[in-house]
Structures are given as structure tokens and as C-alpha cells.
Amino acid sequence: MTRNDGTDYTYVLGVVCDVVSGCGHSGAHEGYLTNMIYNPKTEVAYVIFTNIWDCSTCGESLDSIMGELKVMTDTASDILEKIGY
């Protein structure tokens, strides 16, 4: 997304955008973790919802949540690549 002055936003109203993945939102609460991405270039969206994660560092850092989100994103990327996106 681009501002009026030509610079790019990467986070707007809870939605994160990047050139590779597209735009989306992730969320976590005790008991679940979600990730949603829409790629406007391919017009493909995915949503992943899980109720399993390693919460070994919860309360101390975001390491476990960020690690699980990376696994989710990498898995979705692998699947999209295998089906031609």
C-alpha cells in the first residue's frame, strides 16, 4: 500500500503487507493461533487456524508464537508452490 507521498505502508489497521506474501493478519490467544494472507498478484488467499502450539516461552517472549507462525507461513508457501502459485 502506498501513501500519498509515494512511500509504502507495511502495517495498516491490523493488516501487514509485504511484497512477497501479500497482505494479511495473524492472531493468537491462549489456545489458538491464526494466520490469513491474501496475495493480490496471484489473487490467492489462505487462512490457517490451529489449536496446537509450543507455548514454552509464553509470558517471557514471543519466540514460540513467532516460530509457530513461521511454520504456518512456510507450510502454506510450500503448498501454494506445489499447486502452481
VEXDREN-171686 format. One record per atom (N, C-alpha, C, O): residue number from 1; residue in three letters; chain; x, y, z. Coordinates in steps of 0.05 Angstrom, whole numbers, plus 5000, padded with zeros to 4 digits. Layout:
residues N
pt seq:NUM type:ALA mol:A xx:X yy:Y zz:Z;
...
***
This chain:
residues 85
pt seq:1 type:MET mol:A xx:5017 yy:4977 zz:5000;
pt seq:1 type:MET mol:A xx:5000 yy:5000 zz:5000;
pt seq:1 type:MET mol:A xx:5018 yy:5025 zz:5000;
pt seq:1 type:MET mol:A xx:5039 yy:5025 zz:5013;
pt seq:2 type:THR mol:A xx:5010 yy:5045 zz:4986;
pt seq:2 type:THR mol:A xx:5026 yy:5068 zz:4982;
pt seq:2 type:THR mol:A xx:5012 yy:5093 zz:4994;
pt seq:2 type:THR mol:A xx:4989 yy:5098 zz:4989;
pt seq:3 type:ARG mol:A xx:5028 yy:5109 zz:5008;
pt seq:3 type:ARG mol:A xx:5018 yy:5135 zz:5019;
pt seq:3 type:ARG mol:A xx:5017 yy:5155 zz:4996;
pt seq:3 type:ARG mol:A xx:5027 yy:5150 zz:4974;
pt seq:4 type:ASN mol:A xx:5004 yy:5178 zz:5002;
pt seq:4 type:ASN mol:A xx:5002 yy:5199 zz:4982;
pt seq:4 type:ASN mol:A xx:5030 yy:5210 zz:4974;
pt seq:4 type:ASN mol:A xx:5034 yy:5219 zz:4951;
pt seq:5 type:ASP mol:A xx:5049 yy:5208 zz:4992;
pt seq:5 type:ASP mol:A xx:5076 yy:5219 zz:4986;
pt seq:5 type:ASP mol:A xx:5094 yy:5198 zz:4971;
pt seq:5 type:ASP mol:A xx:5117 yy:5204 zz:4966;
pt seq:6 type:GLY mol:A xx:5083 yy:5175 zz:4965;
pt seq:6 type:GLY mol:A xx:5097 yy:5155 zz:4949;
pt seq:6 type:GLY mol:A xx:5111 yy:5134 zz:4966;
pt seq:6 type:GLY mol:A xx:5121 yy:5114 zz:4955;
pt seq:7 type:THR mol:A xx:5113 yy:5137 zz:4992;
pt seq:7 type:THR mol:A xx:5126 yy:5117 zz:5009;
pt seq:7 type:THR mol:A xx:5106 yy:5095 zz:5015;
pt seq:7 type:THR mol:A xx:5081 yy:5099 zz:5013;
pt seq:8 type:ASP mol:A xx:5116 yy:5072 zz:5023;
pt seq:8 type:ASP mol:A xx:5099 yy:5048 zz:5027;
pt seq:8 type:ASP mol:A xx:5092 yy:5044 zz:5056;
pt seq:8 type:ASP mol:A xx:5109 yy:5048 zz:5074;
pt seq:9 type:TYR mol:A xx:5067 yy:5035 zz:5061;
pt seq:9 type:TYR mol:A xx:5059 yy:5026 zz:5087;
pt seq:9 type:TYR mol:A xx:5067 yy:4996 zz:5089;
pt seq:9 type:TYR mol:A xx:5067 yy:4982 zz:5068;
pt seq:10 type:THR mol:A xx:5073 yy:4986 zz:5112;
pt seq:10 type:THR mol:A xx:5075 yy:4958 zz:5116;
pt seq:10 type:THR mol:A xx:5055 yy:4947 zz:5136;
pt seq:10 type:THR mol:A xx:5050 yy:4923 zz:5138;
pt seq:11 type:TYR mol:A xx:5042 yy:4966 zz:5151;
pt seq:11 type:TYR mol:A xx:5023 yy:4958 zz:5172;
pt seq:11 type:TYR mol:A xx:5001 yy:4979 zz:5172;
pt seq:11 type:TYR mol:A xx:5006 yy:5002 zz:5178;
pt seq:12 type:VAL mol:A xx:4976 yy:4971 zz:5166;
pt seq:12 type:VAL mol:A xx:4954 yy:4989 zz:5165;
pt seq:12 type:VAL mol:A xx:4929 yy:4975 zz:5178;
pt seq:12 type:VAL mol:A xx:4921 yy:4954 zz:5168;
pt seq:13 type:LEU mol:A xx:4918 yy:4987 zz:5198;
pt seq:13 type:LEU mol:A xx:4893 yy:4977 zz:5211;
pt seq:13 type:LEU mol:A xx:4895 yy:4948 zz:5217;
pt seq:13 type:LEU mol:A xx:4875 yy:4933 zz:5213;
pt seq:14 type:GLY mol:A xx:4917 yy:4938 zz:5227;
pt seq:14 type:GLY mol:A xx:4920 yy:4910 zz:5235;
pt seq:14 type:GLY mol:A xx:4928 yy:4892 zz:5212;
pt seq:14 type:GLY mol:A xx:4930 yy:4868 zz:5216;
pt seq:15 type:VAL mol:A xx:4932 yy:4902 zz:5188;
pt seq:15 type:VAL mol:A xx:4939 yy:4886 zz:5165;
pt seq:15 type:VAL mol:A xx:4968 yy:4892 zz:5158;
pt seq:15 type:VAL mol:A xx:4976 yy:4915 zz:5154;
pt seq:16 type:VAL mol:A xx:4984 yy:4871 zz:5156;
pt seq:16 type:VAL mol:A xx:5012 yy:4873 zz:5149;
pt seq:16 type:VAL mol:A xx:5015 yy:4867 zz:5119;
pt seq:16 type:VAL mol:A xx:5003 yy:4847 zz:5109;
pt seq:17 type:CYS mol:A xx:5030 yy:4883 zz:5104;
pt seq:17 type:CYS mol:A xx:5034 yy:4878 zz:5076;
pt seq:17 type:CYS mol:A xx:5064 yy:4876 zz:5070;
pt seq:17 type:CYS mol:A xx:5080 yy:4891 zz:5081;
pt seq:18 type:ASP mol:A xx:5071 yy:4857 zz:5053;
pt seq:18 type:ASP mol:A xx:5098 yy:4856 zz:5042;
pt seq:18 type:ASP mol:A xx:5097 yy:4847 zz:5013;
pt seq:18 type:ASP mol:A xx:5077 yy:4836 zz:5004;
pt seq:19 type:VAL mol:A xx:5118 yy:4852 zz:4999;
pt seq:19 type:VAL mol:A xx:5119 yy:4847 zz:4970;
pt seq:19 type:VAL mol:A xx:5117 yy:4818 zz:4963;
pt seq:19 type:VAL mol:A xx:5105 yy:4811 zz:4943;
pt seq:20 type:VAL mol:A xx:5128 yy:4800 zz:4979;
pt seq:20 type:VAL mol:A xx:5129 yy:4772 zz:4974;
pt seq:20 type:VAL mol:A xx:5103 yy:4758 zz:4980;
pt seq:20 type:VAL mol:A xx:5091 yy:4745 zz:4963;
pt seq:21 type:SER mol:A xx:5093 yy:4761 zz:5005;
pt seq:21 type:SER mol:A xx:5070 yy:4746 zz:5014;
pt seq:21 type:SER mol:A xx:5043 yy:4758 zz:5006;
pt seq:21 type:SER mol:A xx:5024 yy:4745 zz:5000;
pt seq:22 type:GLY mol:A xx:5042 yy:4785 zz:5007;
pt seq:22 type:GLY mol:A xx:5017 yy:4799 zz:5004;
pt seq:22 type:GLY mol:A xx:5009 yy:4812 zz:5030;
pt seq:22 type:GLY mol:A xx:5026 yy:4822 zz:5045;
pt seq:23 type:CYS mol:A xx:4983 yy:4813 zz:5035;
pt seq:23 type:CYS mol:A xx:4972 yy:4827 zz:5058;
pt seq:23 type:CYS mol:A xx:4956 yy:4808 zz:5076;
pt seq:23 type:CYS mol:A xx:4943 yy:4790 zz:5065;
pt seq:24 type:GLY mol:A xx:4958 yy:4811 zz:5102;
pt seq:24 type:GLY mol:A xx:4943 yy:4793 zz:5119;
pt seq:24 type:GLY mol:A xx:4945 yy:4801 zz:5148;
pt seq:24 type:GLY mol:A xx:4954 yy:4823 zz:5155;
pt seq:25 type:HIS mol:A xx:4936 yy:4783 zz:5165;
pt seq:25 type:HIS mol:A xx:4934 yy:4788 zz:5194;
pt seq:25 type:HIS mol:A xx:4938 yy:4762 zz:5208;
pt seq:25 type:HIS mol:A xx:4927 yy:4741 zz:5199;
pt seq:26 type:SER mol:A xx:4952 yy:4762 zz:5230;
pt seq:26 type:SER mol:A xx:4954 yy:4738 zz:5247;
pt seq:26 type:SER mol:A xx:4944 yy:4745 zz:5274;
pt seq:26 type:SER mol:A xx:4943 yy:4769 zz:5282;
pt seq:27 type:GLY mol:A xx:4937 yy:4725 zz:5289;
pt seq:27 type:GLY mol:A xx:4927 yy:4730 zz:5316;
pt seq:27 type:GLY mol:A xx:4933 yy:4706 zz:5334;
pt seq:27 type:GLY mol:A xx:4934 yy:4683 zz:5324;
pt seq:28 type:ALA mol:A xx:4935 yy:4711 zz:5359;
pt seq:28 type:ALA mol:A xx:4940 yy:4690 zz:5378;
pt seq:28 type:ALA mol:A xx:4926 yy:4696 zz:5404;
pt seq:28 type:ALA mol:A xx:4924 yy:4719 zz:5413;
pt seq:29 type:HIS mol:A xx:4917 yy:4675 zz:5416;
pt seq:29 type:HIS mol:A xx:4905 yy:4677 zz:5443;
pt seq:29 type:HIS mol:A xx:4909 yy:4649 zz:5455;
pt seq:29 type:HIS mol:A xx:4912 yy:4630 zz:5441;
pt seq:30 type:GLU mol:A xx:4910 yy:4648 zz:5481;
pt seq:30 type:GLU mol:A xx:4915 yy:4622 zz:5494;
pt seq:30 type:GLU mol:A xx:4896 yy:4601 zz:5483;
pt seq:30 type:GLU mol:A xx:4871 yy:4603 zz:5487;
pt seq:31 type:GLY mol:A xx:4907 yy:4582 zz:5469;
pt seq:31 type:GLY mol:A xx:4890 yy:4560 zz:5458;
pt seq:31 type:GLY mol:A xx:4888 yy:4560 zz:5428;
pt seq:31 type:GLY mol:A xx:4879 yy:4541 zz:5416;
pt seq:32 type:TYR mol:A xx:4895 yy:4582 zz:5414;
pt seq:32 type:TYR mol:A xx:4894 yy:4582 zz:5385;
pt seq:32 type:TYR mol:A xx:4914 yy:4602 zz:5373;
pt seq:32 type:TYR mol:A xx:4924 yy:4620 zz:5386;
pt seq:33 type:LEU mol:A xx:4919 yy:4597 zz:5347;
pt seq:33 type:LEU mol:A xx:4937 yy:4614 zz:5332;
pt seq:33 type:LEU mol:A xx:4926 yy:4615 zz:5303;
pt seq:33 type:LEU mol:A xx:4919 yy:4594 zz:5292;
pt seq:34 type:THR mol:A xx:4924 yy:4639 zz:5291;
pt seq:34 type:THR mol:A xx:4913 yy:4641 zz:5264;
pt seq:34 type:THR mol:A xx:4931 yy:4658 zz:5247;
pt seq:34 type:THR mol:A xx:4947 yy:4674 zz:5256;
pt seq:35 type:ASN mol:A xx:4929 yy:4653 zz:5221;
pt seq:35 type:ASN mol:A xx:4944 yy:4669 zz:5201;
pt seq:35 type:ASN mol:A xx:4928 yy:4670 zz:5176;
pt seq:35 type:ASN mol:A xx:4918 yy:4650 zz:5166;
pt seq:36 type:MET mol:A xx:4924 yy:4694 zz:5165;
pt seq:36 type:MET mol:A xx:4909 yy:4698 zz:5140;
pt seq:36 type:MET mol:A xx:4926 yy:4716 zz:5122;
pt seq:36 type:MET mol:A xx:4936 yy:4737 zz:5130;
pt seq:37 type:ILE mol:A xx:4929 yy:4707 zz:5097;
pt seq:37 type:ILE mol:A xx:4944 yy:4723 zz:5077;
pt seq:37 type:ILE mol:A xx:4929 yy:4724 zz:5051;
pt seq:37 type:ILE mol:A xx:4917 yy:4703 zz:5043;
pt seq:38 type:TYR mol:A xx:4928 yy:4747 zz:5038;
pt seq:38 type:TYR mol:A xx:4917 yy:4750 zz:5011;
pt seq:38 type:TYR mol:A xx:4939 yy:4762 zz:4994;
pt seq:38 type:TYR mol:A xx:4951 yy:4782 zz:5001;
pt seq:39 type:ASN mol:A xx:4945 yy:4748 zz:4972;
pt seq:39 type:ASN mol:A xx:4965 yy:4758 zz:4953;
pt seq:39 type:ASN mol:A xx:4951 yy:4770 zz:4929;
pt seq:39 type:ASN mol:A xx:4940 yy:4755 zz:4913;
pt seq:40 type:PRO mol:A xx:4951 yy:4796 zz:4926;
pt seq:40 type:PRO mol:A xx:4937 yy:4809 zz:4903;
pt seq:40 type:PRO mol:A xx:4949 yy:4802 zz:4876;
pt seq:40 type:PRO mol:A xx:4935 yy:4803 zz:4856;
pt seq:41 type:LYS mol:A xx:4975 yy:4794 zz:4875;
pt seq:41 type:LYS mol:A xx:4987 yy:4787 zz:4850;
pt seq:41 type:LYS mol:A xx:4975 yy:4761 zz:4839;
pt seq:41 type:LYS mol:A xx:4970 yy:4759 zz:4815;
pt seq:42 type:THR mol:A xx:4971 yy:4741 zz:4856;
pt seq:42 type:THR mol:A xx:4961 yy:4715 zz:4848;
pt seq:42 type:THR mol:A xx:4931 yy:4713 zz:4852;
pt seq:42 type:THR mol:A xx:4918 yy:4694 zz:4843;
pt seq:43 type:GLU mol:A xx:4920 yy:4732 zz:4867;
pt seq:43 type:GLU mol:A xx:4891 yy:4731 zz:4875;
pt seq:43 type:GLU mol:A xx:4885 yy:4706 zz:4891;
pt seq:43 type:GLU mol:A xx:4863 yy:4695 zz:4889;
pt seq:44 type:VAL mol:A xx:4904 yy:4697 zz:4907;
pt seq:44 type:VAL mol:A xx:4900 yy:4674 zz:4924;
pt seq:44 type:VAL mol:A xx:4902 yy:4682 zz:4953;
pt seq:44 type:VAL mol:A xx:4919 yy:4698 zz:4961;
pt seq:45 type:ALA mol:A xx:4884 yy:4671 zz:4969;
pt seq:45 type:ALA mol:A xx:4884 yy:4676 zz:4998;
pt seq:45 type:ALA mol:A xx:4884 yy:4650 zz:5013;
pt seq:45 type:ALA mol:A xx:4875 yy:4629 zz:5003;
pt seq:46 type:TYR mol:A xx:4896 yy:4650 zz:5037;
pt seq:46 type:TYR mol:A xx:4894 yy:4627 zz:5054;
pt seq:46 type:TYR mol:A xx:4890 yy:4635 zz:5083;
pt seq:46 type:TYR mol:A xx:4898 yy:4657 zz:5091;
pt seq:47 type:VAL mol:A xx:4877 yy:4617 zz:5097;
pt seq:47 type:VAL mol:A xx:4873 yy:4621 zz:5126;
pt seq:47 type:VAL mol:A xx:4882 yy:4595 zz:5139;
pt seq:47 type:VAL mol:A xx:4874 yy:4573 zz:5131;
pt seq:48 type:ILE mol:A xx:4898 yy:4597 zz:5160;
pt seq:48 type:ILE mol:A xx:4907 yy:4574 zz:5176;
pt seq:48 type:ILE mol:A xx:4898 yy:4580 zz:5204;
pt seq:48 type:ILE mol:A xx:4904 yy:4601 zz:5215;
pt seq:49 type:PHE mol:A xx:4886 yy:4560 zz:5216;
pt seq:49 type:PHE mol:A xx:4877 yy:4562 zz:5244;
pt seq:49 type:PHE mol:A xx:4887 yy:4537 zz:5258;
pt seq:49 type:PHE mol:A xx:4883 yy:4515 zz:5248;
pt seq:50 type:THR mol:A xx:4900 yy:4540 zz:5281;
pt seq:50 type:THR mol:A xx:4909 yy:4517 zz:5296;
pt seq:50 type:THR mol:A xx:4904 yy:4520 zz:5325;
pt seq:50 type:THR mol:A xx:4905 yy:4543 zz:5336;
pt seq:51 type:ASN mol:A xx:4899 yy:4499 zz:5339;
pt seq:51 type:ASN mol:A xx:4896 yy:4500 zz:5368;
pt seq:51 type:ASN mol:A xx:4919 yy:4485 zz:5382;
pt seq:51 type:ASN mol:A xx:4917 yy:4478 zz:5405;
pt seq:52 type:ILE mol:A xx:4941 yy:4482 zz:5367;
pt seq:52 type:ILE mol:A xx:4965 yy:4469 zz:5378;
pt seq:52 type:ILE mol:A xx:4989 yy:4487 zz:5373;
pt seq:52 type:ILE mol:A xx:4993 yy:4496 zz:5351;
pt seq:53 type:TRP mol:A xx:5004 yy:4492 zz:5394;
pt seq:53 type:TRP mol:A xx:5030 yy:4506 zz:5391;
pt seq:53 type:TRP mol:A xx:5048 yy:4501 zz:5415;
pt seq:53 type:TRP mol:A xx:5039 yy:4492 zz:5436;
pt seq:54 type:ASP mol:A xx:5073 yy:4506 zz:5411;
pt seq:54 type:ASP mol:A xx:5093 yy:4504 zz:5432;
pt seq:54 type:ASP mol:A xx:5092 yy:4531 zz:5447;
pt seq:54 type:ASP mol:A xx:5102 yy:4551 zz:5437;
pt seq:55 type:CYS mol:A xx:5081 yy:4531 zz:5471;
pt seq:55 type:CYS mol:A xx:5079 yy:4556 zz:5486;
pt seq:55 type:CYS mol:A xx:5100 yy:4556 zz:5508;
pt seq:55 type:CYS mol:A xx:5096 yy:4567 zz:5530;
pt seq:56 type:SER mol:A xx:5123 yy:4544 zz:5503;
pt seq:56 type:SER mol:A xx:5144 yy:4542 zz:5523;
pt seq:56 type:SER mol:A xx:5155 yy:4569 zz:5532;
pt seq:56 type:SER mol:A xx:5165 yy:4571 zz:5554;
pt seq:57 type:THR mol:A xx:5154 yy:4589 zz:5515;
pt seq:57 type:THR mol:A xx:5165 yy:4615 zz:5523;
pt seq:57 type:THR mol:A xx:5142 yy:4636 zz:5527;
pt seq:57 type:THR mol:A xx:5148 yy:4660 zz:5531;
pt seq:58 type:CYS mol:A xx:5117 yy:4627 zz:5526;
pt seq:58 type:CYS mol:A xx:5095 yy:4646 zz:5530;
pt seq:58 type:CYS mol:A xx:5098 yy:4660 zz:5558;
pt seq:58 type:CYS mol:A xx:5105 yy:4647 zz:5577;
pt seq:59 type:GLY mol:A xx:5093 yy:4685 zz:5559;
pt seq:59 type:GLY mol:A xx:5096 yy:4700 zz:5583;
pt seq:59 type:GLY mol:A xx:5124 yy:4712 zz:5586;
pt seq:59 type:GLY mol:A xx:5128 yy:4731 zz:5601;
pt seq:60 type:GLU mol:A xx:5144 yy:4701 zz:5572;
pt seq:60 type:GLU mol:A xx:5171 yy:4711 zz:5573;
pt seq:60 type:GLU mol:A xx:5178 yy:4726 zz:5547;
pt seq:60 type:GLU mol:A xx:5191 yy:4746 zz:5547;
pt seq:61 type:SER mol:A xx:5170 yy:4714 zz:5524;
pt seq:61 type:SER mol:A xx:5176 yy:4726 zz:5498;
pt seq:61 type:SER mol:A xx:5157 yy:4716 zz:5478;
pt seq:61 type:SER mol:A xx:5140 yy:4699 zz:5483;
pt seq:62 type:LEU mol:A xx:5159 yy:4727 zz:5454;
pt seq:62 type:LEU mol:A xx:5141 yy:4719 zz:5432;
pt seq:62 type:LEU mol:A xx:5155 yy:4698 zz:5414;
pt seq:62 type:LEU mol:A xx:5144 yy:4691 zz:5393;
pt seq:63 type:ASP mol:A xx:5177 yy:4687 zz:5423;
pt seq:63 type:ASP mol:A xx:5192 yy:4668 zz:5407;
pt seq:63 type:ASP mol:A xx:5175 yy:4644 zz:5398;
pt seq:63 type:ASP mol:A xx:5177 yy:4636 zz:5375;
pt seq:64 type:SER mol:A xx:5160 yy:4632 zz:5416;
pt seq:64 type:SER mol:A xx:5145 yy:4608 zz:5408;
pt seq:64 type:SER mol:A xx:5123 yy:4615 zz:5388;
pt seq:64 type:SER mol:A xx:5118 yy:4600 zz:5370;
pt seq:65 type:ILE mol:A xx:5109 yy:4638 zz:5393;
pt seq:65 type:ILE mol:A xx:5088 yy:4646 zz:5374;
pt seq:65 type:ILE mol:A xx:5100 yy:4652 zz:5347;
pt seq:65 type:ILE mol:A xx:5090 yy:4644 zz:5326;
pt seq:66 type:MET mol:A xx:5122 yy:4667 zz:5346;
pt seq:66 type:MET mol:A xx:5135 yy:4674 zz:5321;
pt seq:66 type:MET mol:A xx:5145 yy:4649 zz:5306;
pt seq:66 type:MET mol:A xx:5143 yy:4648 zz:5282;
pt seq:67 type:GLY mol:A xx:5155 yy:4630 zz:5321;
pt seq:67 type:GLY mol:A xx:5164 yy:4605 zz:5309;
pt seq:67 type:GLY mol:A xx:5141 yy:4589 zz:5297;
pt seq:67 type:GLY mol:A xx:5144 yy:4579 zz:5275;
pt seq:68 type:GLU mol:A xx:5119 yy:4588 zz:5311;
pt seq:68 type:GLU mol:A xx:5095 yy:4574 zz:5300;
pt seq:68 type:GLU mol:A xx:5084 yy:4588 zz:5275;
pt seq:68 type:GLU mol:A xx:5077 yy:4575 zz:5256;
pt seq:69 type:LEU mol:A xx:5083 yy:4615 zz:5276;
pt seq:69 type:LEU mol:A xx:5074 yy:4630 zz:5252;
pt seq:69 type:LEU mol:A xx:5092 yy:4625 zz:5229;
pt seq:69 type:LEU mol:A xx:5083 yy:4623 zz:5206;
pt seq:70 type:LYS mol:A xx:5118 yy:4623 zz:5233;
pt seq:70 type:LYS mol:A xx:5137 yy:4617 zz:5212;
pt seq:70 type:LYS mol:A xx:5132 yy:4589 zz:5200;
pt seq:70 type:LYS mol:A xx:5132 yy:4586 zz:5175;
pt seq:71 type:VAL mol:A xx:5127 yy:4570 zz:5217;
pt seq:71 type:VAL mol:A xx:5120 yy:4543 zz:5207;
pt seq:71 type:VAL mol:A xx:5094 yy:4544 zz:5190;
pt seq:71 type:VAL mol:A xx:5093 yy:4532 zz:5169;
pt seq:72 type:MET mol:A xx:5074 yy:4558 zz:5200;
pt seq:72 type:MET mol:A xx:5049 yy:4561 zz:5185;
pt seq:72 type:MET mol:A xx:5053 yy:4574 zz:5158;
pt seq:72 type:MET mol:A xx:5043 yy:4565 zz:5138;
pt seq:73 type:THR mol:A xx:5068 yy:4596 zz:5157;
pt seq:73 type:THR mol:A xx:5073 yy:4610 zz:5132;
pt seq:73 type:THR mol:A xx:5090 yy:4593 zz:5113;
pt seq:73 type:THR mol:A xx:5084 yy:4592 zz:5089;
pt seq:74 type:ASP mol:A xx:5111 yy:4580 zz:5123;
pt seq:74 type:ASP mol:A xx:5127 yy:4563 zz:5106;
pt seq:74 type:ASP mol:A xx:5111 yy:4540 zz:5095;
pt seq:74 type:ASP mol:A xx:5114 yy:4533 zz:5071;
pt seq:75 type:THR mol:A xx:5093 yy:4528 zz:5111;
pt seq:75 type:THR mol:A xx:5076 yy:4506 zz:5101;
pt seq:75 type:THR mol:A xx:5058 yy:4516 zz:5079;
pt seq:75 type:THR mol:A xx:5055 yy:4502 zz:5059;
pt seq:76 type:ALA mol:A xx:5045 yy:4538 zz:5084;
pt seq:76 type:ALA mol:A xx:5027 yy:4550 zz:5063;
pt seq:76 type:ALA mol:A xx:5042 yy:4556 zz:5038;
pt seq:76 type:ALA mol:A xx:5033 yy:4550 zz:5016;
pt seq:77 type:SER mol:A xx:5066 yy:4567 zz:5040;
pt seq:77 type:SER mol:A xx:5083 yy:4573 zz:5016;
pt seq:77 type:SER mol:A xx:5090 yy:4548 zz:5001;
pt seq:77 type:SER mol:A xx:5089 yy:4548 zz:4976;
pt seq:78 type:ASP mol:A xx:5097 yy:4527 zz:5015;
pt seq:78 type:ASP mol:A xx:5103 yy:4501 zz:5002;
pt seq:78 type:ASP mol:A xx:5079 yy:4490 zz:4987;
pt seq:78 type:ASP mol:A xx:5082 yy:4481 zz:4965;
pt seq:79 type:ILE mol:A xx:5056 yy:4491 zz:5000;
pt seq:79 type:ILE mol:A xx:5032 yy:4481 zz:4987;
pt seq:79 type:ILE mol:A xx:5025 yy:4497 zz:4962;
pt seq:79 type:ILE mol:A xx:5019 yy:4486 zz:4941;
pt seq:80 type:LEU mol:A xx:5026 yy:4524 zz:4965;
pt seq:80 type:LEU mol:A xx:5019 yy:4541 zz:4942;
pt seq:80 type:LEU mol:A xx:5039 yy:4536 zz:4919;
pt seq:80 type:LEU mol:A xx:5030 yy:4536 zz:4896;
pt seq:81 type:GLU mol:A xx:5064 yy:4532 zz:4925;
pt seq:81 type:GLU mol:A xx:5084 yy:4527 zz:4904;
pt seq:81 type:GLU mol:A xx:5077 yy:4500 zz:4890;
pt seq:81 type:GLU mol:A xx:5079 yy:4499 zz:4866;
pt seq:82 type:LYS mol:A xx:5070 yy:4480 zz:4905;
pt seq:82 type:LYS mol:A xx:5064 yy:4454 zz:4894;
pt seq:82 type:LYS mol:A xx:5039 yy:4454 zz:4876;
pt seq:82 type:LYS mol:A xx:5037 yy:4438 zz:4857;
pt seq:83 type:ILE mol:A xx:5020 yy:4472 zz:4881;
pt seq:83 type:ILE mol:A xx:4997 yy:4473 zz:4865;
pt seq:83 type:ILE mol:A xx:4998 yy:4495 zz:4843;
pt seq:83 type:ILE mol:A xx:4979 yy:4502 zz:4830;
pt seq:84 type:GLY mol:A xx:5022 yy:4507 zz:4841;
pt seq:84 type:GLY mol:A xx:5027 yy:4525 zz:4818;
pt seq:84 type:GLY mol:A xx:5025 yy:4555 zz:4824;
pt seq:84 type:GLY mol:A xx:5023 yy:4570 zz:4805;
pt seq:85 type:TYR mol:A xx:5025 yy:4562 zz:4849;
pt seq:85 type:TYR mol:A xx:5025 yy:4591 zz:4856;
pt seq:85 type:TYR mol:A xx:5051 yy:4599 zz:4867;
pt seq:85 type:TYR mol:A xx:5055 yy:4622 zz:4874;
***
